Amino acid sequence: GFRKRFTLLRRRASATRSKLTEMPRVISNETLGCPPIRALTFDSLGLIKVTEARGKERGTPTVVNSWGEMNASRSVLAASMDDRLNNPLLAVARKDGNVEVLNPCNGDLHFAYSVFGDDGSSPEDNEVSGLHLFRKQKEDHTERSCTLLTCTRKGDVSLRTVQFPDARADSTDEAAPKTWKACGSGELLVGKVDGTENFGLFGGKRVEVNIWDLEQCTKIWSAKSPPKDNLGIFTPTWFTCAAFMSNDDHRKFVTGTKSHQVRLYDVSAQRRPVMSFDFHETAITAITQDPDGHTVYVGNASADLAAFDIRTGKLLGSFLGKCSGSIRSVVRHPHHQVIASCGLDRYLRVYDVKTRQLISAVFLKQHLTGLVFDSGFSGEAEIANTVVEAETEETMEQEGQEEENDDEIEEAPVKRKKSKKEKRSREKVSEGEEMDKLRSKKTRDHKKKTKKVKHTEED
C-alpha cells in the first residue's frame, strides 16, 4: 500500500511539473486583440519591466525593456507616475528605504534619496507603504523640480520638493520637507492623494481612514468604525487599499478591508460607511475606480477580480480567465476600455472592460508588486516608422530582383521549345549508345578470357 501511494504521488508531481513547463509565456485572444498600451510593472526583486502592445488593433503585448538588477533588498513597494507628454517622470519606493525618480522612457535615474535619512530608523521596521508623485510641477528650462509624498508603516508622512537641473548634476531640496504623524498607533498601510492633489487619505491596521489637507498639514476628517453585527461581534479595523471615486471630488472614496469587505464613504454625509458589502472570503488586496464615477474593480487574495456598481452594491460581473495567486494591483487605462492586473502568479493580465474577457497575459518571471500605465503612449509613430522601413526594404529588394532578372535575360541565350520528335530521337540515340557500350564491354571480357586460356595451354 505504501509503494502504490508513493508511485501515485510521484506521478502527480511529474504531471504538475510538465504542466508548469508547458505554461505559455504570452496568452492572447485573437478575436478581441489588445489596443496600443504601455505598462510598467514592478516586482519583488527590484526589476522594472516595460510591456508594450503596438498597433491600432489586435496587438500582442511583449516585454521590450527591463531595468535594474535582481536584488531582494531593493524590492519595489510603491510607485507613482507623471505621464505628461513633456519630460515624464516615474517614482519608485524600494524596500531599503530609497526613493528613486526615473525617466520612464529609457529608465535613466534623475535622483534618489533615502526616507530614513533624518530620523535614523531602520527600513526593515518602517517600510514605505505609500508614494505619490505630484503632477503639478514647476516647468523651467534651467531647473526642474518635482514634489513627492511618502508615508511609512509607522505613520510618518513626508512631503518634499526636489530640484534637479539634469541627470548629471546633483539634486537639491528647495526647503526642509514637511513631516507629520498620520497615526499615533497601529500600522499605516494605505496612502492616497486625490485628483486635485490637495488632500491625502491614510488608513491601515488599527487605523481608521482619515483625510488631511496637504497644504496646511492638518486632519480635516476621520472615519468612525462601523457598529457591531447581529451577533455582537466587532470586526477590527484593517484597511488594505483605497481609491477616490472622482478626480474632482475628494469627498467620496471606496476602501477594501482585510475582512473581505468593500466600503463606500461620503465625507459630506456621515463618518461611518454609506454602503458596505462582502466579496468572497479572502482579503481585498486591490481596488480601482472607473472614469464613469460609479464602477469599481476589486481584486482579492484568492485571485478573484470583479466589477461592482458602487451606487447599489450590485455585482456587475467577474472577469474571466485562469488566475492563480494574490492580486496586488489593478489599474484602469484612462483612454482605452481595458484594465490590467498583476500579482503573485507572475502574469500581467489585460481584460476588456465591456465583455470582461481576458485579452492577453504576459509571463514576467518574478512576483509582481505594482503596475502603472503610460497614458501618453500611442504606438502609432513607432509602427509608422517600421512600416515605412519595411516598405522601403521591400521596394529595394524588388528593384534589385528586377535588375538581376534583366541582366540574366540579356546574358542568357534565347531558348526554344523542343518538339516531341526531337525528344524521341534523342531518347533513341541515348538507348543505342548504352547498348553499344554493353556490347563493347562483353567483347573485352571475352578477349581477356581467351588470352588466359591460351597461356594455360602453352604452359
C-alpha positions, 0 to 999 in steps of 0.5 A, spaced: 500 500 500 505 504 501 509 503 494 502 504 490 501 511 494 508 513 493 508 511 485 501 515 485 504 521 488 510 521 484 506 521 478 502 527 480 508 531 481 511 529 474 504 531 471 504 538 475 511 539 473 510 538 465 504 542 466 508 548 469 513 547 463 508 547 458 505 554 461 505 559 455 509 565 456 504 570 452 496 568 452 492 572 447 485 572 444 485 573 437 478 575 436 478 581 441 486 583 440 489 588 445 489 596 443 496 600 443 498 600 451 504 601 455 505 598 462 510 598 467 510 593 472 514 592 478 516 586 482 519 583 488 526 583 486 527 590 484 526 589 476 522 594 472 519 591 466 516 595 460 510 591 456 508 594 450 502 592 445 503 596 438 498 597 433 491 600 432 488 593 433 489 586 435 496 587 438 500 582 442 503 585 448 511 583 449 516 585 454 521 590 450 525 593 456 527 591 463 531 595 468 535 594 474 538 588 477 535 582 481 536 584 488 531 582 494 533 588 498 531 593 493 524 590 492 519 595 489 513 597 494 510 603 491 510 607 485 507 613 482 507 616 475 507 623 471 505 621 464 505 628 461 507 628 454 513 633 456 519 630 460 515 624 464 517 622 470 516 615 474 517 614 482 519 608 485 519 606 493 524 600 494 524 596 500 531 599 503 528 605 504 530 609 497 526 613 493 528 613 486 525 618 480 526 615 473 525 617 466 520 612 464 522 612 457 529 609 457 529 608 465 535 613 466 535 615 474 534 623 475 535 622 483 534 618 489 534 619 496 533 615 502 526 616 507 530 614 513 535 619 512 533 624 518 530 620 523 535 614 523 530 608 523 531 602 520 527 600 513 526 593 515 521 596 521 518 602 517 517 600 510 514 605 505 507 603 504 505 609 500 508 614 494 505 619 490 508 623 485 505 630 484 503 632 477 503 639 478 510 641 477 514 647 476 516 647 468 523 651 467 528 650 462 534 651 467 531 647 473 526 642 474 523 640 480 518 635 482 514 634 489 513 627 492 509 624 498 511 618 502 508 615 508 511 609 512 508 603 516 509 607 522 505 613 520 510 618 518 508 622 512 513 626 508 512 631 503 518 634 499 520 638 493 526 636 489 530 640 484 534 637 479 537 641 473 539 634 469 541 627 470 548 629 471 548 634 476 546 633 483 539 634 486 537 639 491 531 640 496 528 647 495 526 647 503 526 642 509 520 637 507 514 637 511 513 631 516 507 629 520 504 623 524 498 620 520 497 615 526 499 615 533 498 607 533 497 601 529 500 600 522 499 605 516 498 601 510 494 605 505 496 612 502 492 616 497 492 623 494 486 625 490 485 628 483 486 635 485 492 633 489 490 637 495 488 632 500 491 625 502 487 619 505 491 614 510 488 608 513 491 601 515 491 596 521 488 599 527 487 605 523 481 608 521 481 612 514 482 619 515 483 625 510 488 631 511 489 637 507 496 637 504 497 644 504 496 646 511 498 639 514 492 638 518 486 632 519 480 635 516 476 628 517 476 621 520 472 615 519 468 612 525 468 604 525 462 601 523 457 598 529 457 591 531 453 585 527 447 581 529 451 577 533 455 582 537 461 581 534 466 587 532 470 586 526 477 590 527 479 595 523 484 593 517 484 597 511 488 594 505 487 599 499 483 605 497 481 609 491 477 616 490 471 615 486 472 622 482 478 626 480 474 632 482 471 630 488 475 628 494 469 627 498 467 620 496 472 614 496 471 606 496 476 602 501 477 594 501 478 591 508 482 585 510 475 582 512 473 581 505 469 587 505 468 593 500 466 600 503 463 606 500 464 613 504 461 620 503 465 625 507 459 630 506 454 625 509 456 621 515 463 618 518 461 611 518 460 607 511 454 609 506 454 602 503 458 596 505 458 589 502 462 582 502 466 579 496 468 572 497 472 570 503 479 572 502 482 579 503 481 585 498 488 586 496 486 591 490 481 596 488 480 601 482 475 606 480 472 607 473 472 614 469 464 613 469 464 615 477 460 609 479 464 602 477 469 599 481 474 593 480 476 589 486 481 584 486 482 579 492 487 574 495 484 568 492 485 571 485 478 573 484 477 580 480 470 583 479 466 589 477 461 592 482 456 598 481 458 602 487 451 606 487 447 599 489 452 594 491 450 590 485 455 585 482 456 587 475 460 581 473 467 577 474 472 577 469 474 571 466 480 567 465 485 562 469 488 566 475 492 563 480 495 567 486 494 574 490 492 580 486 496 586 488 494 591 483 489 593 478 489 599 474 484 602 469 487 605 462 484 612 462 483 612 454 482 605 452 476 600 455 481 595 458 484 594 465 490 590 467 492 586 473 498 583 476 500 579 482 503 573 485 502 568 479 507 572 475 502 574 469 500 581 467 493 580 465 489 585 460 481 584 460 476 588 456 472 592 460 465 591 456 465 583 455 470 582 461 474 577 457 481 576 458 485 579 452 492 577 453 497 575 459 504 576 459 509 571 463 514 576 467 518 571 471 518 574 478 512 576 483 509 582 481 508 588 486 505 594 482 503 596 475 502 603 472 500 605 465 503 610 460 497 614 458 501 618 453 503 612 449 500 611 442 504 606 438 502 609 432 509 613 430 513 607 432 509 602 427 509 608 422 516 608 422 517 600 421 512 600 416 515 605 412 522 601 413 519 595 411 516 598 405 522 601 403 526 594 404 521 591 400 521 596 394 529 595 394 529 588 394 524 588 388 528 593 384 534 589 385 530 582 383 528 586 377 535 588 375 538 581 376 532 578 372 534 583 366 541 582 366 540 574 366 535 575 360 540 579 356 546 574 358 542 568 357 541 565 350 534 565 347 531 558 348 526 554 344 521 549 345 523 542 343 518 538 339 516 531 341 520 528 335 526 531 337 525 528 344 524 521 341 530 521 337 534 523 342 531 518 347 533 513 341 540 515 340 541 515 348 538 507 348 543 505 342 549 508 345 548 504 352 547 498 348 553 499 344 557 500 350 554 493 353 556 490 347 563 493 347 564 491 354 562 483 353 567 483 347 573 485 352 571 480 357 571 475 352 578 477 349 581 477 356 578 470 357 581 467 351 588 470 352 588 466 359 586 460 356 591 460 351 597 461 356 594 455 360 595 451 354 602 453 352 604 452 359 
